[in-house]
C-alpha cells in the first residue's frame, strides 16, 4: 500500500465524491476512500427509508380501495328502502377511517415522502355523490317498474275494466315462493300429503301418512317438505318414523297464512315463477331483452259492475296473457273463465287455465270446448315457451 501511495501524486485542487471531499490541498487518498464509504452508507440508508415510505403508501392505498369496495358491496346487498339509512352509517364509518388515514399521512410526512395523488384521494372522496348516484339508479328502476305495470293497467282500462286493489308484496314472499316451487316441481310425490293437510286444517287435527310404498326420492321429498312447513309453523307438529314403520305423523294448523298457502296460493306462485323462468329462457334464446311485468291477484270491476279477481295477468314486450290456477274443483269456474277471456279480448293461446290434478286427455278435451288453453303442471312450461317464443318472433 505504501508503494501505491508513493506513486499517487498529491492533489492540490478539491474533488467531491458523495458529498465528501476526497482530497484538498494535498490530502492523501485514504481520506477520499473513507469519504466515499461514508457517502455510500448515507445513500443506502436513504434508499431504505424511501422503500419503507413507499410500502406505507401502498398500505394506505389498499385500505382506501378496500373501503370503497366494501361500500359498493353493501350498496348491492341492501334493499332500497333501508339503503340510504345504512349508507349514512357507513359514511360516518368512512369519515372516521379518513381521519385515521390523514393521521397516517401525517406520519408519512415526517419521513418527507407522500404521494400528492393519495392526499387528494383521501381528502376528496365524495360519499354524497355515491349516495346520490345510487338513489338515482333506484329511483329509475322504480319508475321503470311503475311504467311497466301501467301498461297492464292501460290494457285493462281500454276494455272498461277498473282495478280496485293490487296486493302489496310481503316480506315472506321469498319463503312462500321457495315452498311453492318445491311443491310444484315435486307435485306427484307430494299430492297425497297436500290433500291430507288441507282436510286436517279445518279443525287443526293430527294426521298420519304411510310412505312405505313410496319411492325413496318421494319419501325424501315428503320429509323435506314437512320439515320446512314445520319450521315456519305451517305444521304445528311433525315427526317421521323410519324403517320399518315409514310413517309421517303431524298436526295441521289453522293459521290464515297456512290456509291461504294450501288452498291455492302455492299454485299461483308456482305459475308466476314458471312464467318468469320461460320469459328469461326465450330472452336468452332470442338474444333479446323482453320487458316483463305482471299483476298477481288484482281485484277488478268488470264492465257490468261485477267484482272479479284475476290470478295472474302478464305483459311481455307487447303481448299480454292471463292465467288462472285452480287446485280444487274447476267445473264451476271454467265457463265463467271462458267468458272472461272474451272480455279481455285474448285468444285461447293467451288465456290459460292450470289444473294440477287433471289428465292430458282431459286437458285436450276442455281446450277444444272452451276458448282457453287448459293444461296440467307437467306441460305448463312447454305451453308458455311456445306462446312467448311465437309472440317475440312475429
C-alpha positions as CSV (number, residue, x, y, z in Angstrom):
1,X,0.0,0.0,0.0
2,X,2.9,2.3,0.8
3,X,4.2,1.7,-2.7
4,X,0.9,2.5,-4.2
5,X,0.6,5.7,-2.3
6,X,4.1,6.7,-3.2
7,X,3.1,6.7,-6.9
8,X,-0.1,8.8,-6.5
9,X,0.6,12.5,-6.9
10,X,-0.7,14.9,-4.4
11,X,-3.9,16.7,-5.3
12,X,-3.7,20.4,-5.0
13,X,-7.3,21.0,-6.0
14,X,-10.5,19.8,-4.4
15,X,-12.6,16.8,-5.6
16,X,-16.0,15.9,-4.0
17,X,-17.5,12.4,-4.1
18,X,-20.8,11.6,-2.4
19,X,-20.7,15.0,-0.8
20,X,-17.3,14.3,0.9
21,X,-14.0,16.0,0.0
22,X,-11.6,13.2,-1.3
23,X,-8.6,15.4,-1.3
24,X,-7.9,19.0,-0.7
25,X,-4.6,20.9,-0.6
26,X,-2.6,17.7,-0.6
27,X,-4.8,15.3,1.5
28,X,-4.0,11.6,1.0
29,X,-6.2,9.2,-0.9
30,X,-7.2,7.3,2.2
31,X,-9.3,10.2,3.3
32,X,-11.1,10.2,0.0
33,X,-11.8,6.5,0.2
34,X,-13.3,6.9,3.7
35,X,-15.4,9.8,2.4
36,X,-16.8,7.6,-0.4
37,X,-17.7,4.9,2.0
38,X,-19.5,7.4,4.2
39,X,-21.4,8.8,1.3
40,X,-22.4,5.3,0.1
41,X,-23.7,4.4,3.6
42,X,-25.8,7.5,3.7
43,X,-27.2,6.8,0.2
44,X,-28.2,3.2,1.3
45,X,-29.9,4.4,4.4
46,X,-31.9,7.0,2.3
47,X,-32.9,4.2,-0.1
48,X,-34.2,2.0,2.8
49,X,-36.2,4.9,4.2
50,X,-37.7,5.6,0.8
51,X,-38.7,1.9,0.3
52,X,-40.4,1.9,3.7
53,X,-42.3,5.0,2.9
54,X,-43.5,3.5,-0.4
55,X,-44.7,0.4,1.4
56,X,-46.6,2.6,3.8
57,X,-48.2,4.5,1.0
58,X,-49.3,1.2,-0.7
59,X,-50.9,0.1,2.6
60,X,-52.9,3.4,2.7
61,X,-54.0,3.0,-0.9
62,X,-55.1,-0.6,-0.3
63,X,-57.1,0.5,2.7
64,X,-58.7,3.2,0.7
65,X,-59.6,0.7,-2.1
66,X,-60.9,-1.8,0.5
67,X,-63.3,0.8,2.0
68,X,-64.6,1.8,-1.5
69,X,-65.2,-1.9,-2.4
70,X,-67.0,-2.5,1.0
71,X,-69.3,0.4,0.3
72,X,-70.1,-0.8,-3.2
73,X,-70.8,-4.4,-1.9
74,X,-73.1,-3.1,0.8
75,X,-75.0,-1.0,-1.7
76,X,-75.8,-4.0,-3.9
77,X,-76.8,-6.1,-0.9
78,X,-79.2,-3.7,0.7
79,X,-82.8,-3.1,-0.4
80,X,-83.5,0.5,-1.5
81,X,-86.0,1.0,1.4
82,X,-83.3,0.9,4.1
83,X,-80.2,1.5,1.9
84,X,-79.8,5.3,2.4
85,X,-80.0,5.0,6.2
86,X,-77.4,2.3,6.2
87,X,-75.2,4.2,3.8
88,X,-75.3,7.2,6.1
89,X,-73.9,5.0,8.9
90,X,-71.2,3.8,6.5
91,X,-70.5,7.4,5.7
92,X,-69.7,8.1,9.4
93,X,-67.5,5.0,9.5
94,X,-65.7,6.1,6.4
95,X,-65.2,9.6,7.8
96,X,-63.5,8.0,10.8
97,X,-61.3,6.0,8.5
98,X,-60.5,9.1,6.5
99,X,-59.4,10.8,9.7
100,X,-57.2,7.8,10.6
101,X,-55.7,7.9,7.1
102,X,-54.9,11.6,7.4
103,X,-53.1,10.9,10.7
104,X,-51.3,8.1,8.9
105,X,-50.4,10.5,6.1
106,X,-49.0,13.0,8.6
107,X,-46.8,10.3,10.0
108,X,-45.5,9.7,6.4
109,X,-44.9,13.4,6.1
110,X,-42.5,13.1,9.0
111,X,-40.4,11.0,6.6
112,X,-40.8,13.7,4.0
113,X,-42.5,11.3,1.5
114,X,-46.1,11.4,0.4
115,X,-47.8,11.0,-2.9
116,X,-49.9,14.1,-3.8
117,X,-52.5,12.0,-5.6
118,X,-53.0,9.9,-2.5
119,X,-53.6,13.0,-0.4
120,X,-56.2,14.2,-2.9
121,X,-58.0,10.9,-2.9
122,X,-58.1,10.7,0.9
123,X,-59.4,14.2,1.3
124,X,-61.8,14.5,-1.6
125,X,-63.6,11.1,-1.7
126,X,-67.2,12.2,-2.5
127,X,-69.5,9.9,-0.5
128,X,-72.5,12.2,-1.1
129,X,-72.1,11.6,-4.8
130,X,-72.2,7.8,-4.2
131,X,-75.5,8.1,-2.4
132,X,-76.9,10.5,-4.9
133,X,-76.0,8.2,-7.9
134,X,-77.3,5.1,-6.1
135,X,-80.6,7.0,-5.3
136,X,-80.9,8.0,-9.0
137,X,-80.5,4.4,-10.2
138,X,-83.0,3.0,-7.6
139,X,-85.5,5.7,-8.5
140,X,-85.1,5.0,-12.2
141,X,-85.7,1.3,-11.6
142,X,-88.8,2.1,-9.5
143,X,-90.2,4.4,-12.2
144,X,-89.5,1.7,-14.9
145,X,-91.4,-0.8,-12.9
146,X,-94.3,1.5,-12.4
147,X,-94.3,2.2,-16.1
148,X,-94.3,-1.5,-16.9
149,X,-97.3,-2.1,-14.6
150,X,-99.1,0.9,-16.1
151,X,-99.0,-0.9,-19.5
152,X,-101.2,-3.6,-17.9
153,X,-103.5,-1.1,-16.2
154,X,-104.0,0.7,-19.6
155,X,-104.7,-2.7,-21.2
156,X,-107.5,-3.4,-18.7
157,X,-108.9,0.2,-18.8
158,X,-109.1,0.0,-22.6
159,X,-111.5,-2.9,-22.0
160,X,-113.5,-0.8,-19.5
161,X,-112.1,-2.9,-16.6
162,X,-111.2,-0.9,-13.4
163,X,-108.6,-2.0,-10.9
164,X,-109.8,-1.8,-7.3
165,X,-106.8,-3.1,-5.4
166,X,-103.4,-4.6,-6.0
167,X,-101.9,-6.7,-3.2
168,X,-98.6,-5.4,-1.9
169,X,-95.6,-7.5,-1.8
170,X,-94.8,-9.2,1.5
171,X,-91.5,-9.8,3.3
172,X,-92.4,-13.6,3.4
173,X,-92.9,-13.8,-0.3
174,X,-89.5,-15.3,-0.9
175,X,-90.2,-18.1,1.6
176,X,-93.6,-18.8,0.0
177,X,-92.1,-18.8,-3.4
178,X,-89.5,-21.3,-2.4
179,X,-92.1,-23.6,-0.9
180,X,-94.3,-23.2,-3.9
181,X,-91.5,-24.1,-6.3
182,X,-90.6,-27.2,-4.3
183,X,-94.3,-28.3,-4.2
184,X,-94.9,-27.7,-7.8
185,X,-91.8,-29.4,-9.1
186,X,-92.4,-32.5,-6.9
187,X,-96.2,-32.4,-7.0
188,X,-96.8,-36.1,-7.9
189,X,-94.9,-37.3,-4.8
190,X,-96.5,-34.6,-2.5
191,X,-100.0,-34.8,-3.8
192,X,-101.3,-37.1,-1.1
193,X,-99.7,-35.2,1.7
194,X,-101.2,-31.9,0.4
195,X,-104.7,-33.4,0.3
196,X,-104.4,-34.7,3.9
197,X,-103.1,-31.4,5.2
198,X,-106.0,-29.5,3.5
199,X,-108.5,-31.8,5.2
200,X,-106.9,-31.6,8.6
201,X,-106.7,-27.8,8.5
202,X,-110.4,-27.5,9.0
203,X,-110.1,-28.3,12.7
204,X,-106.3,-28.3,13.3
205,X,-106.3,-32.1,13.7
206,X,-103.4,-34.5,13.8
207,X,-102.9,-36.9,10.9
208,X,-100.7,-39.8,9.8
209,X,-99.4,-40.7,6.3
210,X,-97.8,-44.1,5.5
211,X,-95.0,-43.7,2.9
212,X,-93.9,-47.4,3.0
213,X,-94.9,-47.8,-0.7
214,X,-93.3,-44.5,-1.8
215,X,-90.2,-44.3,-3.9
216,X,-87.1,-43.3,-1.9
217,X,-87.0,-40.0,-3.7
218,X,-90.6,-39.2,-2.8
219,X,-90.0,-40.2,0.8
220,X,-87.1,-37.8,0.9
221,X,-89.3,-35.0,-0.7
222,X,-92.2,-35.6,1.8
223,X,-89.8,-35.4,4.8
224,X,-88.1,-32.3,3.5
225,X,-91.3,-30.6,2.7
226,X,-92.8,-31.4,6.2
227,X,-89.6,-30.2,7.9
228,X,-89.8,-26.9,6.0
229,X,-93.5,-26.5,6.8
230,X,-92.9,-27.2,10.5
231,X,-90.0,-24.7,10.6
232,X,-92.4,-21.8,9.6
233,X,-95.3,-23.1,11.8
234,X,-97.4,-24.3,8.8
235,X,-97.4,-27.6,10.7
236,X,-97.8,-27.4,14.5
237,X,-96.2,-30.9,14.9
238,X,-94.2,-33.2,12.7
239,X,-92.4,-36.5,13.2
240,X,-91.1,-39.2,10.9
241,X,-90.7,-42.8,11.9
242,X,-88.2,-44.6,9.8
243,X,-88.0,-48.3,8.9
244,X,-89.9,-50.5,9.5
245,X,-92.8,-48.0,10.0
246,X,-92.1,-45.4,7.3
247,X,-94.8,-43.2,8.9
248,X,-95.4,-39.5,8.9
249,X,-97.2,-38.1,11.9
250,X,-98.1,-34.4,12.0
251,X,-100.6,-31.8,13.1
252,X,-102.1,-29.1,10.9
253,X,-102.6,-25.5,11.9
254,X,-105.4,-23.1,11.4
255,X,-103.1,-20.1,10.7
256,X,-104.6,-17.9,8.0
257,X,-101.3,-17.7,6.1
258,X,-101.1,-21.5,6.1
259,X,-104.7,-21.9,5.0
260,X,-104.1,-19.4,2.1
261,X,-101.0,-21.2,1.0
262,X,-102.5,-24.7,0.9
263,X,-105.8,-23.5,-0.6
264,X,-104.2,-22.3,-3.8
265,X,-101.6,-19.6,-3.2
266,X,-98.8,-22.1,-3.7
267,X,-100.1,-22.8,-7.2
268,X,-100.4,-19.2,-8.2
269,X,-96.9,-18.5,-7.1
270,X,-95.6,-21.6,-8.9
271,X,-97.3,-20.4,-12.1
272,X,-95.7,-17.0,-11.7
273,X,-92.2,-18.4,-11.2
274,X,-92.8,-20.6,-14.3
275,X,-93.7,-17.6,-16.4
276,X,-90.7,-15.7,-15.2
277,X,-88.4,-18.7,-16.0
278,X,-89.9,-19.1,-19.5
279,X,-89.5,-15.3,-20.3
280,X,-85.9,-15.5,-19.2
281,X,-85.3,-18.6,-21.3
282,X,-86.8,-17.0,-24.5
283,X,-84.9,-13.8,-23.9
284,X,-81.6,-15.7,-23.8
285,X,-82.6,-17.9,-26.8
286,X,-83.5,-15.0,-29.0
287,X,-80.8,-12.7,-27.5
288,X,-83.4,-10.1,-27.0
289,X,-84.5,-8.0,-24.0
290,X,-88.1,-8.8,-23.1
291,X,-89.8,-6.2,-20.9
292,X,-91.8,-8.2,-18.5
293,X,-94.4,-7.2,-15.9
294,X,-97.3,-8.7,-14.1
295,X,-100.1,-8.2,-11.6
296,X,-100.8,-11.0,-9.1
297,X,-104.3,-11.3,-7.6
298,X,-105.6,-7.8,-8.6
299,X,-109.2,-7.0,-7.6
300,X,-111.1,-5.6,-10.6
301,X,-114.5,-4.4,-11.6
302,X,-115.9,-5.7,-14.9
303,X,-117.8,-3.5,-17.4
304,X,-121.1,-4.8,-16.0
305,X,-120.1,-3.7,-12.4
306,X,-119.3,-7.2,-11.2
307,X,-116.3,-7.8,-9.0
308,X,-113.7,-10.2,-10.1
309,X,-110.1,-11.4,-9.2
310,X,-107.5,-12.3,-11.7
311,X,-105.0,-14.8,-10.6
312,X,-102.2,-13.5,-12.9
313,X,-102.1,-11.2,-15.8
314,X,-98.7,-10.6,-17.6
315,X,-97.2,-8.4,-20.2
316,X,-94.1,-9.4,-22.2
317,X,-92.9,-6.8,-24.7
318,X,-96.2,-6.1,-26.4
319,X,-98.1,-9.3,-25.7
320,X,-100.5,-10.0,-22.8
321,X,-101.6,-13.3,-21.3
322,X,-103.9,-14.2,-18.5
323,X,-103.5,-17.3,-16.3
324,X,-105.9,-18.8,-13.8
325,X,-104.7,-21.6,-11.5
326,X,-107.2,-23.9,-9.8
327,X,-106.2,-26.5,-7.2
328,X,-109.7,-27.6,-6.5
329,X,-112.9,-28.2,-8.4
330,X,-112.7,-26.4,-11.8
331,X,-116.1,-27.3,-13.3
332,X,-117.9,-24.4,-11.7
333,X,-115.3,-21.9,-12.9
334,X,-114.3,-22.9,-16.4
335,X,-117.4,-21.4,-18.1
336,X,-117.0,-18.1,-16.3
337,X,-113.3,-18.0,-17.2
338,X,-114.2,-18.7,-20.9
339,X,-116.4,-15.6,-20.9
340,X,-113.7,-13.6,-19.1
341,X,-111.2,-14.3,-21.9
342,X,-113.7,-12.7,-24.3
343,X,-114.0,-9.6,-22.1
344,X,-110.2,-9.4,-22.1
345,X,-110.2,-10.0,-25.8
346,X,-107.5,-12.6,-25.5
347,X,-107.4,-15.7,-27.7
348,X,-107.0,-19.3,-26.4
349,X,-103.2,-19.2,-26.5
350,X,-103.1,-16.2,-24.2
351,X,-105.9,-17.4,-21.8
352,X,-104.6,-20.3,-19.8
353,X,-106.1,-22.4,-17.0
354,X,-103.7,-24.5,-14.9
355,X,-105.2,-27.6,-13.2
356,X,-102.7,-29.8,-11.3
357,X,-104.9,-32.8,-10.9
358,X,-106.0,-33.5,-14.5
359,X,-105.0,-35.9,-17.2
360,X,-103.6,-34.8,-20.6
361,X,-106.6,-36.2,-22.4
362,X,-109.0,-34.1,-20.2
363,X,-106.9,-31.0,-20.9
364,X,-107.2,-31.6,-24.7
365,X,-111.0,-32.0,-24.4
366,X,-111.5,-28.9,-22.3
367,X,-109.3,-26.8,-24.5
368,X,-111.4,-27.8,-27.5
369,X,-114.7,-26.9,-25.8
370,X,-113.8,-23.6,-24.2
371,X,-111.9,-20.5,-25.6
372,X,-108.9,-21.0,-23.4
373,X,-105.9,-23.4,-23.0
374,X,-106.3,-25.9,-20.2
375,X,-103.1,-27.6,-19.0
376,X,-101.5,-29.6,-16.2
377,X,-98.4,-28.7,-14.3
378,X,-96.3,-31.1,-16.4
379,X,-97.0,-29.2,-19.7
380,X,-97.3,-25.7,-18.4
381,X,-93.7,-24.6,-19.2
382,X,-93.9,-26.1,-22.7
383,X,-97.1,-24.1,-23.5
384,X,-95.6,-20.9,-22.1
385,X,-92.4,-21.3,-24.0
386,X,-94.2,-21.9,-27.3
387,X,-96.5,-18.9,-26.7
388,X,-93.8,-16.4,-25.7
389,X,-91.4,-17.5,-28.4
390,X,-94.1,-17.1,-31.1
391,X,-95.1,-13.7,-29.8
392,X,-91.5,-12.4,-29.7
393,X,-90.6,-13.6,-33.2
394,X,-93.6,-12.1,-35.0
